[in-house]
Amino acid sequence: MNSEKVTAVLNRFSEVGIIPVVVMNNADDAVPLGKALMEGGLPAAEVTFRTAAAEESIRRMAENFPDMLVGAGTVLTIDQVDRAVAAGAKFIVSPGFDADIVKYCLEKDIPVCPGIQTPSELIQAVKLGLDHVKFFPAENAGGLSMINAVGAAFPNVKFMPTGGINTENAEAYLKSSRIFCAGGSWMVKGALIDAGDFDKIKELTAAAAELVKKVKAN
Protein backbone atom coordinates (compact mmCIF):
# COMPACT_ATOMS: atom_id res chain seq x y z
CA MET A 1 0.00 0.00 0.00
CA ASN A 2 1.39 3.39 -0.98
CA SER A 3 2.05 6.00 1.68
CA GLU A 4 0.25 9.34 1.53
CA LYS A 5 3.45 10.94 0.21
CA VAL A 6 3.85 8.43 -2.61
CA THR A 7 0.15 8.54 -3.48
CA ALA A 8 0.27 12.34 -3.67
CA VAL A 9 3.19 12.23 -6.12
CA LEU A 10 1.54 9.56 -8.27
CA ASN A 11 -1.61 11.68 -8.37
CA ARG A 12 0.48 14.64 -9.54
CA PHE A 13 1.92 12.49 -12.34
CA SER A 14 -1.61 11.72 -13.50
CA GLU A 15 -2.69 15.35 -13.26
CA VAL A 16 0.24 16.62 -15.34
CA GLY A 17 -0.21 13.79 -17.87
CA ILE A 18 3.00 14.30 -19.84
CA ILE A 19 6.26 14.47 -17.91
CA PRO A 20 9.03 16.35 -19.75
CA VAL A 21 12.21 14.25 -19.77
CA VAL A 22 15.13 16.65 -19.64
CA VAL A 23 18.86 16.34 -20.31
CA MET A 24 20.68 19.28 -18.74
CA ASN A 25 24.15 20.23 -19.95
CA ASN A 26 24.30 23.51 -18.05
CA ALA A 27 22.67 24.14 -14.67
CA ASP A 28 22.29 27.82 -15.59
CA ASP A 29 19.49 26.72 -17.92
CA ALA A 30 17.51 25.09 -15.10
CA VAL A 31 15.56 28.15 -13.93
CA PRO A 32 14.56 29.49 -17.36
CA LEU A 33 13.60 25.96 -18.38
CA GLY A 34 11.54 25.49 -15.24
CA LYS A 35 9.82 28.80 -15.91
CA ALA A 36 8.98 27.76 -19.49
CA LEU A 37 7.53 24.44 -18.32
CA MET A 38 5.49 26.04 -15.54
CA GLU A 39 4.11 28.77 -17.80
CA GLY A 40 3.50 26.27 -20.59
CA GLY A 41 1.28 24.19 -18.36
CA LEU A 42 3.40 21.11 -17.59
CA PRO A 43 4.73 21.82 -14.07
CA ALA A 44 7.05 18.81 -13.98
CA ALA A 45 10.49 17.66 -15.07
CA GLU A 46 12.32 14.35 -14.99
CA VAL A 47 15.94 15.48 -15.05
CA THR A 48 18.07 12.61 -16.30
CA PHE A 49 21.09 11.85 -14.12
CA ARG A 50 23.30 11.26 -17.13
CA THR A 51 25.09 14.63 -17.10
CA ALA A 52 27.27 16.43 -14.57
CA ALA A 53 24.75 19.29 -14.46
CA ALA A 54 21.79 17.12 -13.42
CA GLU A 55 22.16 17.36 -9.65
CA GLU A 56 22.56 21.14 -9.56
CA SER A 57 19.77 21.55 -12.13
CA ILE A 58 17.38 19.64 -9.87
CA ARG A 59 18.44 21.78 -6.91
CA ARG A 60 17.81 25.03 -8.75
CA MET A 61 14.44 23.93 -10.13
CA ALA A 62 13.29 22.64 -6.75
CA GLU A 63 14.36 25.84 -4.97
CA ASN A 64 12.88 28.25 -7.49
CA PHE A 65 9.68 26.32 -8.24
CA PRO A 66 8.55 24.60 -5.01
CA ASP A 67 5.22 23.61 -6.59
CA MET A 68 6.92 21.92 -9.53
CA LEU A 69 7.12 18.11 -9.66
CA VAL A 70 10.88 17.76 -10.11
CA GLY A 71 12.54 14.38 -10.07
CA ALA A 72 15.55 12.42 -11.25
CA GLY A 73 15.61 10.00 -14.17
CA THR A 74 18.18 7.48 -15.43
CA VAL A 75 19.02 6.69 -11.80
CA LEU A 76 21.34 3.68 -11.72
CA THR A 77 22.73 3.62 -8.16
CA ILE A 78 21.63 4.17 -4.57
CA ASP A 79 24.22 6.94 -4.31
CA GLN A 80 22.44 8.75 -7.14
CA VAL A 81 19.13 8.32 -5.29
CA ASP A 82 20.63 10.00 -2.21
CA ARG A 83 22.19 12.82 -4.21
CA ALA A 84 19.02 13.46 -6.20
CA VAL A 85 16.77 13.53 -3.13
CA ALA A 86 19.22 15.76 -1.25
CA ALA A 87 19.05 18.15 -4.21
CA GLY A 88 15.27 18.26 -3.99
CA ALA A 89 14.06 15.45 -6.26
CA LYS A 90 10.51 14.40 -5.39
CA PHE A 91 10.65 11.12 -7.31
CA ILE A 92 13.11 8.62 -8.78
CA VAL A 93 12.86 7.00 -12.21
CA SER A 94 15.21 4.31 -13.51
CA PRO A 95 15.51 2.89 -17.05
CA GLY A 96 15.32 -0.72 -15.84
CA PHE A 97 14.28 -2.76 -12.84
CA ASP A 98 16.85 -2.76 -10.02
CA ALA A 99 15.45 -4.42 -6.90
CA ASP A 100 18.06 -2.81 -4.63
CA ILE A 101 17.12 0.70 -5.76
CA VAL A 102 13.40 -0.03 -5.49
CA LYS A 103 13.71 -1.51 -1.98
CA TYR A 104 15.88 1.40 -0.84
CA CYS A 105 13.38 3.96 -2.12
CA LEU A 106 10.46 2.11 -0.53
CA GLU A 107 12.28 1.99 2.81
CA LYS A 108 12.93 5.73 2.61
CA ASP A 109 9.37 6.50 1.41
CA ILE A 110 10.73 7.91 -1.85
CA PRO A 111 8.36 7.62 -4.85
CA VAL A 112 10.08 5.35 -7.38
CA CYS A 113 9.11 4.28 -10.87
CA PRO A 114 11.45 1.62 -12.29
CA GLY A 115 11.51 0.69 -15.94
CA ILE A 116 10.18 -2.68 -17.07
CA GLN A 117 9.70 -4.44 -20.42
CA THR A 118 8.81 -8.03 -19.63
CA PRO A 119 6.31 -9.97 -17.50
CA SER A 120 9.21 -11.26 -15.39
CA GLU A 121 10.33 -7.74 -14.53
CA LEU A 122 6.76 -6.67 -13.83
CA ILE A 123 6.27 -9.63 -11.47
CA GLN A 124 9.32 -8.54 -9.49
CA ALA A 125 8.00 -4.97 -9.28
CA VAL A 126 4.57 -6.14 -8.13
CA LYS A 127 6.17 -8.46 -5.52
CA LEU A 128 7.81 -5.42 -3.97
CA GLY A 129 4.46 -3.66 -3.79
CA LEU A 130 4.63 -1.39 -6.83
CA ASP A 131 1.54 -0.69 -8.89
CA HIS A 132 2.99 2.11 -11.06
CA VAL A 133 5.95 1.38 -13.36
CA LYS A 134 7.75 2.89 -16.31
CA PHE A 135 7.64 1.06 -19.65
CA PHE A 136 10.91 1.77 -21.46
CA PRO A 137 11.85 2.16 -24.24
CA ALA A 138 8.17 2.25 -25.09
CA GLU A 139 8.07 2.39 -28.88
CA ASN A 140 11.08 0.11 -29.39
CA ALA A 141 9.65 -2.44 -26.97
CA GLY A 142 6.29 -2.79 -28.71
CA GLY A 143 4.38 0.30 -27.68
CA LEU A 144 0.82 0.28 -26.45
CA SER A 145 0.07 -3.21 -27.79
CA MET A 146 2.95 -4.60 -25.71
CA ILE A 147 1.77 -2.71 -22.63
CA ASN A 148 -1.70 -4.19 -23.09
CA ALA A 149 -0.25 -7.67 -23.51
CA VAL A 150 2.16 -7.51 -20.57
CA GLY A 151 -0.33 -5.72 -18.37
CA ALA A 152 -3.24 -8.09 -19.05
CA ALA A 153 -2.32 -10.30 -16.10
CA PHE A 154 -1.82 -7.29 -13.85
CA PRO A 155 -5.06 -5.27 -13.99
CA ASN A 156 -4.09 -3.05 -11.06
CA VAL A 157 -0.79 -1.89 -12.56
CA LYS A 158 -0.50 1.44 -14.36
CA PHE A 159 2.28 2.34 -16.80
CA MET A 160 4.34 5.40 -17.71
CA PRO A 161 5.54 4.83 -21.29
CA THR A 162 8.77 6.67 -22.09
CA GLY A 163 10.95 6.46 -25.17
CA GLY A 164 9.70 7.38 -28.62
CA ILE A 165 6.64 9.24 -27.35
CA ASN A 166 5.84 12.23 -29.56
CA THR A 167 3.04 14.45 -30.86
CA GLU A 168 1.87 11.70 -33.23
CA ASN A 169 1.37 8.92 -30.69
CA ALA A 170 1.01 10.60 -27.28
CA GLU A 171 -2.77 10.88 -27.52
CA ALA A 172 -3.23 7.16 -28.12
CA TYR A 173 -1.13 6.33 -25.08
CA LEU A 174 -2.88 8.85 -22.83
CA LYS A 175 -6.32 7.55 -23.83
CA SER A 176 -5.47 4.07 -22.55
CA SER A 177 -6.78 3.15 -19.10
CA ARG A 178 -3.47 1.38 -18.46
CA ILE A 179 -1.49 4.62 -18.71
CA PHE A 180 -1.21 7.03 -15.79
CA CYS A 181 1.12 9.45 -17.59
CA ALA A 182 3.71 9.49 -20.38
CA GLY A 183 7.30 10.68 -20.45
CA GLY A 184 8.42 12.75 -23.42
CA SER A 185 11.27 14.95 -24.55
CA TRP A 186 9.93 16.52 -27.75
CA MET A 187 9.09 19.79 -25.99
CA VAL A 188 12.48 19.97 -24.24
CA LYS A 189 14.90 18.87 -26.93
CA GLY A 190 18.54 19.37 -26.00
CA ALA A 191 19.19 21.65 -28.95
CA LEU A 192 16.43 24.02 -27.81
CA ILE A 193 17.73 24.10 -24.23
CA ASP A 194 21.35 24.62 -25.32
CA ALA A 195 20.26 27.41 -27.68
CA GLY A 196 18.31 29.09 -24.89
CA ASP A 197 15.12 28.99 -26.97
CA PHE A 198 12.81 28.88 -23.97
CA ASP A 199 10.01 30.63 -25.83
CA LYS A 200 9.84 27.69 -28.24
CA ILE A 201 9.95 25.26 -25.33
CA LYS A 202 7.07 27.11 -23.69
CA GLU A 203 5.11 26.95 -26.97
CA LEU A 204 5.68 23.21 -27.40
CA THR A 205 4.89 22.62 -23.73
CA ALA A 206 1.61 24.52 -24.03
CA ALA A 207 0.63 22.35 -27.01
CA ALA A 208 1.41 19.20 -25.02
CA ALA A 209 -0.61 20.52 -22.06
CA GLU A 210 -3.56 21.15 -24.38
CA LEU A 211 -3.32 17.57 -25.61
CA VAL A 212 -3.57 16.35 -22.01
CA LYS A 213 -6.63 18.55 -21.41
CA LYS A 214 -8.24 17.22 -24.61
CA VAL A 215 -7.79 13.61 -23.52
CA LYS A 216 -9.05 14.27 -19.98
CA ALA A 217 -12.12 16.06 -21.35
CA ASN A 218 -13.22 13.00 -23.35
C-alpha positions as CSV (number, residue, x, y, z in Angstrom):
1,M,0.0,0.0,0.0
2,N,1.4,3.4,-1.0
3,S,2.0,6.0,1.7
4,E,0.3,9.3,1.5
5,K,3.4,10.9,0.2
6,V,3.8,8.4,-2.6
7,T,0.2,8.5,-3.5
8,A,0.3,12.3,-3.7
9,V,3.2,12.2,-6.1
10,L,1.5,9.6,-8.3
11,N,-1.6,11.7,-8.4
12,R,0.5,14.6,-9.5
13,F,1.9,12.5,-12.3
14,S,-1.6,11.7,-13.5
15,E,-2.7,15.3,-13.3
16,V,0.2,16.6,-15.3
17,G,-0.2,13.8,-17.9
18,I,3.0,14.3,-19.8
19,I,6.3,14.5,-17.9
20,P,9.0,16.4,-19.8
21,V,12.2,14.3,-19.8
22,V,15.1,16.6,-19.6
23,V,18.9,16.3,-20.3
24,M,20.7,19.3,-18.7
25,N,24.2,20.2,-20.0
26,N,24.3,23.5,-18.1
27,A,22.7,24.1,-14.7
28,D,22.3,27.8,-15.6
29,D,19.5,26.7,-17.9
30,A,17.5,25.1,-15.1
31,V,15.6,28.2,-13.9
32,P,14.6,29.5,-17.4
33,L,13.6,26.0,-18.4
34,G,11.5,25.5,-15.2
35,K,9.8,28.8,-15.9
36,A,9.0,27.8,-19.5
37,L,7.5,24.4,-18.3
38,M,5.5,26.0,-15.5
39,E,4.1,28.8,-17.8
40,G,3.5,26.3,-20.6
41,G,1.3,24.2,-18.4
42,L,3.4,21.1,-17.6
43,P,4.7,21.8,-14.1
44,A,7.0,18.8,-14.0
45,A,10.5,17.7,-15.1
46,E,12.3,14.3,-15.0
47,V,15.9,15.5,-15.1
48,T,18.1,12.6,-16.3
49,F,21.1,11.8,-14.1
50,R,23.3,11.3,-17.1
51,T,25.1,14.6,-17.1
52,A,27.3,16.4,-14.6
53,A,24.7,19.3,-14.5
54,A,21.8,17.1,-13.4
55,E,22.2,17.4,-9.6
56,E,22.6,21.1,-9.6
57,S,19.8,21.5,-12.1
58,I,17.4,19.6,-9.9
59,R,18.4,21.8,-6.9
60,R,17.8,25.0,-8.7
61,M,14.4,23.9,-10.1
62,A,13.3,22.6,-6.7
63,E,14.4,25.8,-5.0
64,N,12.9,28.2,-7.5
65,F,9.7,26.3,-8.2
66,P,8.6,24.6,-5.0
67,D,5.2,23.6,-6.6
68,M,6.9,21.9,-9.5
69,L,7.1,18.1,-9.7
70,V,10.9,17.8,-10.1
71,G,12.5,14.4,-10.1
72,A,15.5,12.4,-11.3
73,G,15.6,10.0,-14.2
74,T,18.2,7.5,-15.4
75,V,19.0,6.7,-11.8
76,L,21.3,3.7,-11.7
77,T,22.7,3.6,-8.2
78,I,21.6,4.2,-4.6
79,D,24.2,6.9,-4.3
80,Q,22.4,8.7,-7.1
81,V,19.1,8.3,-5.3
82,D,20.6,10.0,-2.2
83,R,22.2,12.8,-4.2
84,A,19.0,13.5,-6.2
85,V,16.8,13.5,-3.1
86,A,19.2,15.8,-1.3
87,A,19.1,18.1,-4.2
88,G,15.3,18.3,-4.0
89,A,14.1,15.4,-6.3
90,K,10.5,14.4,-5.4
91,F,10.7,11.1,-7.3
92,I,13.1,8.6,-8.8
93,V,12.9,7.0,-12.2
94,S,15.2,4.3,-13.5
95,P,15.5,2.9,-17.0
96,G,15.3,-0.7,-15.8
97,F,14.3,-2.8,-12.8
98,D,16.9,-2.8,-10.0
99,A,15.5,-4.4,-6.9
100,D,18.1,-2.8,-4.6
101,I,17.1,0.7,-5.8
102,V,13.4,0.0,-5.5
103,K,13.7,-1.5,-2.0
104,Y,15.9,1.4,-0.8
105,C,13.4,4.0,-2.1
106,L,10.5,2.1,-0.5
107,E,12.3,2.0,2.8
108,K,12.9,5.7,2.6
109,D,9.4,6.5,1.4
110,I,10.7,7.9,-1.9
111,P,8.4,7.6,-4.9
112,V,10.1,5.3,-7.4
113,C,9.1,4.3,-10.9
114,P,11.4,1.6,-12.3
115,G,11.5,0.7,-15.9
116,I,10.2,-2.7,-17.1
117,Q,9.7,-4.4,-20.4
118,T,8.8,-8.0,-19.6
119,P,6.3,-10.0,-17.5
120,S,9.2,-11.3,-15.4
121,E,10.3,-7.7,-14.5
122,L,6.8,-6.7,-13.8
123,I,6.3,-9.6,-11.5
124,Q,9.3,-8.5,-9.5
125,A,8.0,-5.0,-9.3
126,V,4.6,-6.1,-8.1
127,K,6.2,-8.5,-5.5
128,L,7.8,-5.4,-4.0
129,G,4.5,-3.7,-3.8
130,L,4.6,-1.4,-6.8
131,D,1.5,-0.7,-8.9
132,H,3.0,2.1,-11.1
133,V,5.9,1.4,-13.4
134,K,7.7,2.9,-16.3
135,F,7.6,1.1,-19.7
136,F,10.9,1.8,-21.5
137,P,11.9,2.2,-24.2
138,A,8.2,2.2,-25.1
139,E,8.1,2.4,-28.9
140,N,11.1,0.1,-29.4
141,A,9.6,-2.4,-27.0
142,G,6.3,-2.8,-28.7
143,G,4.4,0.3,-27.7
144,L,0.8,0.3,-26.4
145,S,0.1,-3.2,-27.8
146,M,3.0,-4.6,-25.7
147,I,1.8,-2.7,-22.6
148,N,-1.7,-4.2,-23.1
149,A,-0.2,-7.7,-23.5
150,V,2.2,-7.5,-20.6
151,G,-0.3,-5.7,-18.4
152,A,-3.2,-8.1,-19.1
153,A,-2.3,-10.3,-16.1
154,F,-1.8,-7.3,-13.8
155,P,-5.1,-5.3,-14.0
156,N,-4.1,-3.1,-11.1
157,V,-0.8,-1.9,-12.6
158,K,-0.5,1.4,-14.4
159,F,2.3,2.3,-16.8
160,M,4.3,5.4,-17.7
161,P,5.5,4.8,-21.3
162,T,8.8,6.7,-22.1
163,G,11.0,6.5,-25.2
164,G,9.7,7.4,-28.6
165,I,6.6,9.2,-27.3
166,N,5.8,12.2,-29.6
167,T,3.0,14.4,-30.9
168,E,1.9,11.7,-33.2
169,N,1.4,8.9,-30.7
170,A,1.0,10.6,-27.3
171,E,-2.8,10.9,-27.5
172,A,-3.2,7.2,-28.1
173,Y,-1.1,6.3,-25.1
174,L,-2.9,8.8,-22.8
175,K,-6.3,7.5,-23.8
176,S,-5.5,4.1,-22.5
177,S,-6.8,3.2,-19.1
178,R,-3.5,1.4,-18.5
179,I,-1.5,4.6,-18.7
180,F,-1.2,7.0,-15.8
181,C,1.1,9.4,-17.6
182,A,3.7,9.5,-20.4
183,G,7.3,10.7,-20.5
184,G,8.4,12.7,-23.4
185,S,11.3,15.0,-24.6
186,W,9.9,16.5,-27.7
187,M,9.1,19.8,-26.0
188,V,12.5,20.0,-24.2
189,K,14.9,18.9,-26.9
190,G,18.5,19.4,-26.0
191,A,19.2,21.7,-29.0
192,L,16.4,24.0,-27.8
193,I,17.7,24.1,-24.2
194,D,21.3,24.6,-25.3
195,A,20.3,27.4,-27.7
196,G,18.3,29.1,-24.9
197,D,15.1,29.0,-27.0
198,F,12.8,28.9,-24.0
199,D,10.0,30.6,-25.8
200,K,9.8,27.7,-28.2
201,I,10.0,25.3,-25.3
202,K,7.1,27.1,-23.7
203,E,5.1,27.0,-27.0
204,L,5.7,23.2,-27.4
205,T,4.9,22.6,-23.7
206,A,1.6,24.5,-24.0
207,A,0.6,22.4,-27.0
208,A,1.4,19.2,-25.0
209,A,-0.6,20.5,-22.1
210,E,-3.6,21.1,-24.4
211,L,-3.3,17.6,-25.6
212,V,-3.6,16.3,-22.0
213,K,-6.6,18.5,-21.4
214,K,-8.2,17.2,-24.6
215,V,-7.8,13.6,-23.5
216,K,-9.0,14.3,-20.0
217,A,-12.1,16.1,-21.3
218,N,-13.2,13.0,-23.3
